[in-house]
């Protein structure tokens, strides 16, 4: 069951990324600053805005539901734990500091 929820979560994540990147911004894009018409090239200014915003809303809700489901399952399995829990660290081997060599006596003239 959890594997199915995880697979759905990954698919929803990828779909949400694509849908958000396809949306045009409310203000002018960077191409509009240089005189380009790139912001209205794919779907037009308003035709796909409702479709993309609906798809974004649905995928965001699915993302939240799968996230909550996976987090509840993780808590039921034993709570948060560290991947380094139970790994013993090696003792640090230190050496005594060697004294600095004495400065050479300069010859006086």
Order of alpha helices (4+ residues) and beta strands (2+ residues): alpha-alpha-alpha
